[in-house]
Amino acid sequence: MNKIYLLFIAAVISSCSTPSDQLSGPELIQKSIEFHDPNQSWPKLKATFEFTDSLPAPRESRSYSVSFENNLSKMVYRNPTLNYIVWNDSVQVFEGEIENEQAIRMRNYYTYLWGLPMKLNDPATQIDQEVNREELNGKSYLVARVPYEKDIWYFYIDPNSYRLEAYKFYQDEPNQKGEIIYLEGVKEFKGLKIPANRTWYRTETPEFLGTDKLIEIKE
């Protein structure tokens, strides 16, 4: 009787689980969000990210910080020559010069890229149902496709842990013109797992564009 009962329980558990290859695109993204943000912290995150970057010559590397208050749609950017705040669609510059439209674009840029994959939960985001398998640098990934108005994004997710390990976007998909970003390491903050390094290349050539390094996340 005990053996039959155990077999029954095993069958129920098996029937309730979905193999990674059978996930839809939205389900795959949700699995990745559960890995990176199990406590659903990102929408209400209040923290400062300290960065440095490594750029190809002759461009000089920089250090800067970005403070997020996501529940207020607020971001503060600071580097040695520029300091500004974006709050909703209002901009205030404390040091240096930046156009309002560019400041808002930068707020959206930092919030989106450092908030992946959580930002794929935004209501306007349409995730393709189909999930593909693709090999990248000798490793097999599950790939979700997300089309936006001006570009098409692909997200490379580990099929076992559901960790997001790379993404790319095409501004001209038929000619494969865009950029690919490889993610390495993790910085943890109150349960959040944020990729530590992002290294950028062009998709149509092997041109290295730079590496963004997340040094620290703090209150």
C-alpha positions in Angstrom: 0.0 0.0 0.0 2.8 2.4 0.9 4.6 1.8 -2.4 1.4 2.4 -4.4 0.8 5.6 -2.5 4.3 6.9 -3.1 3.9 6.1 -6.8 0.7 8.0 -6.9 2.3 11.1 -5.3 5.2 10.9 -7.7 2.8 10.8 -10.6 0.9 13.8 -9.3 4.1 15.8 -8.8 5.3 14.9 -12.3 2.0 15.9 -13.9 2.2 19.3 -12.2 5.7 20.2 -13.3 6.5 21.5 -16.8 9.7 20.6 -18.5 11.7 23.6 -19.5 11.4 22.7 -23.2 7.6 22.8 -22.9 7.4 26.3 -21.4 5.8 29.1 -23.4 7.7 32.4 -23.8 5.8 34.2 -21.0 6.2 31.1 -18.7 9.9 31.1 -19.3 10.3 34.8 -18.5 8.3 34.3 -15.4 10.6 31.4 -14.3 13.6 33.7 -14.9 12.0 36.5 -12.8 11.4 34.1 -10.0 15.1 33.3 -10.0 16.3 36.9 -10.1 13.6 38.5 -7.9 12.0 35.8 -5.7 10.6 38.4 -3.3 9.2 40.7 -6.0 11.5 43.5 -4.8 12.2 45.3 -8.1 8.9 47.3 -8.4 9.5 49.0 -5.0 13.3 48.9 -5.0 15.1 51.9 -3.4 18.8 51.5 -3.7 22.0 53.0 -5.2 24.0 51.1 -7.8 27.7 52.0 -8.0 29.3 51.4 -11.5 32.5 51.6 -13.4 32.9 50.8 -17.0 35.7 49.6 -19.3 35.6 51.1 -22.8 37.7 50.5 -25.9 40.5 53.0 -26.6 40.6 56.0 -27.1 37.5 56.4 -24.9 38.2 56.7 -21.2 36.6 54.6 -18.5 34.2 56.2 -16.1 32.8 55.7 -12.6 29.2 56.7 -11.8 26.2 55.9 -9.6 22.5 55.5 -10.3 20.0 55.7 -7.5 16.5 54.1 -8.1 13.2 54.7 -6.3 11.2 52.5 -8.6 7.8 53.0 -7.0 8.2 56.7 -7.7 9.6 56.4 -11.2 12.6 58.3 -9.9 16.3 58.0 -10.7 19.3 60.1 -9.6 22.5 60.0 -11.8 25.9 61.1 -10.5 29.4 61.2 -11.9 32.2 63.7 -11.3 30.9 66.2 -13.8 27.2 65.5 -14.1 24.4 65.1 -11.5 20.7 65.1 -12.3 17.4 63.7 -11.1 14.5 62.4 -13.2 11.2 62.0 -11.4 8.4 60.8 -13.6 8.8 63.2 -16.6 10.4 66.0 -14.6 14.2 66.7 -14.8 16.4 68.7 -12.5 20.1 69.2 -13.2 22.3 69.9 -10.2 25.7 69.9 -12.0 26.8 69.7 -15.6 24.5 69.8 -18.6 22.0 67.4 -20.1 18.8 67.9 -22.2 15.6 66.9 -20.6 14.7 64.3 -23.2 18.1 62.7 -22.9 17.9 62.5 -19.1 14.5 60.8 -19.4 15.9 58.3 -22.0 18.8 57.5 -19.6 16.4 56.9 -16.8 14.4 54.5 -19.0 17.7 52.9 -20.2 19.1 52.2 -16.7 15.8 51.1 -15.3 15.1 48.7 -18.1 18.6 47.1 -18.5 19.4 46.7 -14.8 15.8 45.7 -14.1 15.9 42.7 -16.5 14.2 40.3 -16.6 11.7 41.9 -14.1 10.9 44.7 -16.6 9.5 42.2 -19.0 6.5 42.1 -16.7 5.5 45.6 -17.8 2.0 45.6 -19.2 2.9 46.8 -22.7 5.5 44.0 -23.2 4.5 41.3 -25.6 6.4 38.1 -25.3 6.3 35.6 -28.2 4.7 32.3 -27.2 7.3 30.1 -28.9 10.5 29.3 -27.1 13.6 28.3 -29.1 16.8 26.4 -28.3 20.0 28.1 -29.3 23.6 27.5 -28.7 25.7 30.5 -27.6 29.4 30.2 -26.8 29.1 26.4 -26.6 26.1 26.4 -24.2 22.5 25.6 -25.0 19.9 28.2 -23.9 16.2 28.6 -24.0 15.5 31.8 -25.9 12.5 34.1 -25.6 11.7 36.7 -28.3 10.3 40.1 -27.4 9.3 42.4 -30.2 9.2 46.1 -29.5 8.2 48.9 -31.9 11.7 49.8 -33.0 13.8 46.7 -32.1 13.5 43.0 -31.5 15.0 41.5 -28.3 16.1 37.9 -27.5 16.7 36.7 -24.0 19.0 33.7 -23.3 18.0 31.8 -20.2 19.8 28.8 -18.6 17.4 25.8 -18.9 18.1 24.5 -15.5 18.4 27.5 -13.2 16.5 30.0 -15.4 19.2 32.6 -14.8 19.3 35.2 -17.6 22.8 35.0 -19.0 22.7 37.1 -22.2 20.4 39.1 -24.4 20.6 40.8 -27.8 18.6 43.2 -29.8 18.3 43.9 -33.5 17.5 47.4 -34.8 17.5 45.8 -38.3 16.7 42.1 -37.8 16.7 41.0 -41.5 20.4 42.2 -41.7 21.1 41.1 -38.1 22.3 44.6 -37.1 22.3 45.2 -33.4 24.1 44.4 -30.2 24.6 41.4 -27.9 25.2 41.6 -24.2 26.8 38.9 -22.1 26.1 38.8 -18.4 28.6 37.5 -15.8 28.5 37.3 -12.0 25.8 38.3 -9.6 25.3 41.0 -7.0 22.7 40.1 -4.4 20.6 42.7 -2.6 17.7 41.8 -0.4 17.0 38.7 -2.4 17.5 40.3 -5.8 20.1 38.7 -8.1 21.4 41.4 -10.4 24.0 40.5 -13.1 27.4 42.1 -12.1 29.0 42.6 -15.5 27.5 43.3 -18.9 29.8 43.1 -21.9 28.6 44.5 -25.2 29.4 43.5 -28.7 27.9 44.3 -32.1 26.0 41.4 -33.7 27.1 42.1 -37.3 30.8 42.3 -36.4 32.9 41.1 -33.4 33.4 44.7 -32.4 33.8 45.1 -28.6 31.7 48.1 -27.3 32.5 48.0 -23.6 31.8 46.4 -20.2 29.6 47.8 -17.5 30.6 46.7 -14.0 28.3 46.8 -11.1 30.6 47.3 -8.1 28.1 47.6 -5.3 24.4 47.9 -4.4 23.7 49.8 -1.3 20.9 51.5 0.6 
